[in-house]
Structure formats: C-alpha cells, structure tokens
Amino acid sequence: MIKLRLKRLGKKREVSYRIVAMNSRDRRDGRPLEELGFYNPRTDETRLDVPAIVKRLKEGAQPTDTVRSLLEKAKVFEQLNA
C-alpha cells in the first residue's frame, strides 16, 4: 500500500520534513517513490506539489494523520473532488 507520509530531515532540535509517497512497509527515512512537498514545523512553512498529491490520492494512496491535517489546511481535498 502506498502512503503519503513525512520523511525527517535536519539536525537535532532543527527538524523539518518532506512529504513523500512511500510503500507502507519501507522505513521512515528510506527511499521514497516521489517527493511531494515540504513542511517545517518551526516556522509552519508548507510547500506542496498539489497536482502530484491529487494524482497520488486518486491512485489510492492513503495519507497519515499528520499529512491529512496538512492537506486539509491547504484545501487539497477540495481539489480532489472538483
């Protein structure tokens, strides 16, 4: 199963994440199928590749809870239904 989840980057106490599409059985920081965005919780900066995310969701990818909340804030699910 393909999941949309976070991949950790950065040093201790200076963490940031990439939003990636990965096989659910792969390790957290393993090689992703595709990189779909960036999230920095320290500055609350989010950059998303919305067309690629919508494509992955239509193919059946399941977002984790954290990624789902980020996508809801960016109103990606509204574009999925349109």
KOLNU-240277 format. One record per residue (C-alpha): residue number from 1; residue in one letter; x, y, z. Coordinates in nm, 4 decimals. Last residue first. Layout:
residues N
R     k   r         px         py         pz
R   NUM   A          X          Y          Z
...
//
This chain:
residues 82
R     k   r         px         py         pz
R    82   A    -1.3603     1.9017    -0.8231
R    81   N    -1.3485     1.6297    -0.5569
R    80   L    -0.9676     1.6188    -0.5372
R    79   Q    -0.9448     1.9991    -0.5478
R    78   E    -1.1479     2.0199    -0.2253
R    77   F    -0.9182     1.7555    -0.0725
R    76   V    -0.6183     1.9828    -0.1271
R    75   K    -0.7583     2.2581     0.0969
R    74   A    -0.4105     2.3590     0.2253
R    73   K    -0.5239     2.3123     0.5857
R    72   E    -0.6832     1.9797     0.4876
R    71   L    -0.3563     1.8667     0.3264
R    70   L    -0.1625     1.9435     0.6449
R    69   S    -0.4231     1.7566     0.8535
R    68   R    -0.4002     1.4541     0.6212
R    67   V    -0.0194     1.4623     0.6418
R    66   T    -0.0387     1.4361     1.0202
R    65   D    -0.2973     1.1559     1.0144
R    64   T    -0.1087     0.9535     0.7525
R    63   P    -0.2197     0.9898     0.3912
R    62   Q    -0.3501     0.6856     0.1972
R    61   A    -0.2558     0.6463    -0.1696
R    60   G    -0.5410     0.5194    -0.3882
R    59   E    -0.4451     0.6298    -0.7407
R    58   K    -0.6703     0.9352    -0.6987
R    57   L    -0.4660     1.0305    -0.3900
R    56   R    -0.1414     1.0014    -0.5884
R    55   K    -0.2735     1.2269    -0.8668
R    54   V    -0.4024     1.4832    -0.6138
R    53   I    -0.0585     1.4891    -0.4497
R    52   A     0.1153     1.5365    -0.7861
R    51   P    -0.1168     1.8237    -0.8799
R    50   V    -0.0690     1.9854    -0.5339
R    49   D     0.3115     1.9907    -0.5208
R    48   L     0.3082     2.1301    -0.1670
R    47   R     0.5164     2.3861     0.0228
R    46   T     0.4433     2.4293     0.3933
R    45   E     0.6060     2.6739     0.6345
R    44   D     0.4924     2.6484     0.9992
R    43   T     0.8172     2.8234     1.1019
R    42   R     0.9297     2.5520     1.3454
R    41   P     0.7017     2.2855     1.1935
R    40   N     0.8796     2.2979     0.8546
R    39   Y     0.6884     2.1003     0.5922
R    38   F     0.7983     2.0179     0.2358
R    37   G     0.6233     1.8666    -0.0632
R    36   L     0.5510     1.5754    -0.2930
R    35   E     0.8700     1.3700    -0.3094
R    34   E     0.8125     1.0513    -0.5088
R    33   L     0.8689     0.6775    -0.4667
R    32   P     1.0627     0.7466    -0.1489
R    31   R     1.3996     0.5956    -0.0477
R    30   G     1.4090     0.5189     0.3220
R    29   D     1.3769     0.7665     0.6073
R    28   R     1.0662     0.6134     0.7618
R    27   R     1.1419     0.2507     0.6759
R    26   D     0.9504     0.0832     0.3945
R    25   R     0.6406    -0.1279     0.4691
R    24   S     0.3924     0.1482     0.3829
R    23   N     0.5413     0.1918     0.0344
R    22   M     0.6291     0.5560     0.0003
R    21   A     0.4869     0.8853    -0.1283
R    20   V     0.6697     1.1765     0.0332
R    19   I     0.6076     1.4908     0.2356
R    18   R     0.9489     1.6208     0.3350
R    17   Y     1.0108     1.7144     0.6948
R    16   S     1.1981     1.9674     0.9052
R    15   V     1.3877     1.9277     1.2304
R    14   E     1.6132     2.1784     1.3988
R    13   R     1.6076     2.0342     1.7532
R    12   K     1.8551     1.7645     1.6460
R    11   K     1.9670     1.8212     1.2908
R    10   G     1.7699     1.8193     0.9690
R     9   L     1.5379     1.5885     0.7785
R     8   R     1.2511     1.3541     0.8689
R     7   K     1.0350     1.1942     0.5989
R     6   L     0.6625     1.2556     0.6469
R     5   R     0.3870     1.0420     0.4973
R     4   L     0.1718     0.9782     0.1931
R     3   K     0.1189     0.6033     0.1918
R     2   I     0.1254     0.3475    -0.0890
R     1   M     0.0000     0.0000     0.0000
//
